[in-house]
Amino acid sequence: MKNTENTILISGAGIGGLAAALGAAEAGQEVTVFERAPEFGEVGAGIQLAANGVAVLKRFGLLERISEFAVFPKRLVLKDAFTGEELTALDLEGEYQEKYGAPYLVLHRSDLHSVILEACKKNPLINLYTDNEIISAEETAEGVVITNQRGEKIKGKAVIGADGIRSNIRKNFSDDEPVNSAYVAYRGTLPISEVSDDTDVDDVIMWIGPNLHVVQYPVRRGELYNQVVVFKSPTWTPESTVWGTPEELDQVFEGCYSKVEKALTFINKEFKWPMYDRDPIENWTEGNITLLGDAAHPMLQYLAQGGVQALEDSAKLADSLKVHGDNYEAAFKEYQDERIPRSAKVQTTARFWGEIIHAVDPVSIALRNDIFTKRPANDFSYTDWLHGGPAKK
Ligand SMILES: Cc1cc2nc3c(=O)[nH]c(=O)nc-3n(C[C@H](O)[C@H](O)[C@H](O)COP(=O)(O)OP(=O)(O)OC[C@H]3O[C@@H](n4cnc5c(N)ncnc54)[C@H](O)[C@@H]3O)c2cc1C
């Protein structure tokens, strides 16, 4: 391993950690990234990136490369999972892009991760290591020190914990635990040739219903179709060990609209993702140690913003490092002062949006659908605060 003492140490090489490396390098800082897995990569299927995330990729010079893999959907459409009725839509073309300065795109997670990784590998300021699980980070008289799973002590100038929802570095700031939402996701991709002719492959489609939803969109230049099936387990309790099973999936989706039923037949039911988030915290920076991405603000995926917020973090981190140089304490403080209020709002809004789309009682559903069906597809009043990016100071 190269000498790390004059570098910023980043724990975690997910989308957040790698984007943070690019941001820090943009500010002229040398960085060392540590990933616990034996290989760099991403699990899961598709990812949606709204304009506020794509704007950061554009800033890092990656939009052209990303566009080789991405799909640019025409609309984001919400439909009733039981009647098939279109409830509302958001136009994602011309006006959206002009307004927010970047497109909305969808792509395979591994494509996004490889493009960012490729940029990191080409950057002489970024050093990357796998097979390094970072267990802890501490501030010492000689600077920051992180310890990996082999007990090796690694010195650096500052630490960014980008180690995901079960972050070890977060323990420096909070003893909180991930919150189980009782929801579970099953997801995967299938060849687009297997999708029926009447599927609107130009759109991101979200089928919604009581305690459930399904998301569908094409990825990898339109060669694959991504599907995510999400539902609240009817049997989950804090003590449950078996919950959110494929049998429960069949049960909660019984009687759903024909296209949703078809989607379920293609879902790989072998692997499930229980859905966790955490409550926002008021501080994630101490001295020369800070957090970023899911380590800082894990959220439910209902606004499709977890990865996007990690990208926004990276852009702000770059800005703050440019202003404060090697004064990491000041840079991290400024970074968190901007990022905490915004990411906390996204975390809590994601939960709230989940309540809306998963509404169960008939009155809430009727009122929601009335609002949905009356709004035009070019009404951006609900997305301005989010897709428009952080407010400019
Ligand atoms: C079903 C689902 C759908 C989603 N859809 C979207 C979407 O459409 N749009 C969107 O923007 N977001 C979406 N998200 C959220 C998004 O996936 C996350 O917010 C994003 O991956 C966070 O990136 P991260 O790098 O902060 O964390 P992670 O992706 O969790 O990456 C953390 C990395 O750190 C590594 N690591 C962990 N612990 C250690 C350690 N101790 N030492 C070293 N390395 C470590 C991990 O192996 C991993 O590589 C979705 C999430 C789910 C579950």
The ligand as an ORCA input file, in Angstrom:
! r2SCAN-3c Opt
* xyz 0 1
  C     -34.547     -1.207     -3.662
  C     -33.729      0.065     -3.690
  C     -33.897      0.943     -4.744
  C     -33.169      2.136     -4.775
  N     -33.348      2.990     -5.826
  C     -32.649      4.143     -5.881
  C     -32.801      5.027     -6.986
  O     -33.556      4.747     -7.922
  N     -32.087      6.186     -6.990
  C     -31.219      6.511     -5.979
  O     -30.579      7.569     -6.048
  N     -31.061      5.685     -4.920
  C     -31.733      4.523     -4.841
  N     -31.559      3.674     -3.788
  C     -30.631      4.067     -2.714
  C     -29.184      3.836     -3.109
  O     -28.990      2.496     -3.507
  C     -28.258      4.146     -1.945
  O     -28.636      5.338     -1.338
  C     -26.814      4.267     -2.427
  O     -26.384      3.024     -2.920
  C     -25.923      4.740     -1.290
  O     -24.596      4.708     -1.719
  P     -23.419      4.676     -0.642
  O     -22.175      4.603     -1.433
  O     -23.596      5.766      0.337
  O     -23.650      3.335      0.176
  P     -23.576      1.797     -0.343
  O     -24.167      1.677     -1.698
  O     -24.162      1.007      0.751
  O     -22.034      1.539     -0.458
  C     -21.233      1.342      0.681
  C     -19.954      0.667      0.239
  O     -19.105      0.561      1.358
  C     -18.674     -0.781      1.509
  N     -18.500     -0.974      2.959
  C     -19.453     -1.178      3.886
  N     -18.902     -1.249      5.104
  C     -17.571     -1.083      4.939
  C     -16.477     -1.038      5.838
  N     -16.647     -1.204      7.149
  N     -15.242     -0.832      5.329
  C     -15.051     -0.663      3.986
  N     -16.048     -0.722      3.090
  C     -17.297     -0.901      3.565
  C     -19.754     -1.624      0.902
  O     -19.282     -2.898      0.496
  C     -20.165     -0.738     -0.291
  O     -19.325     -0.952     -1.392
  C     -32.267      2.469     -3.724
  C     -32.089      1.570     -2.672
  C     -32.816      0.379     -2.647
  C     -32.598     -0.552     -1.503
*
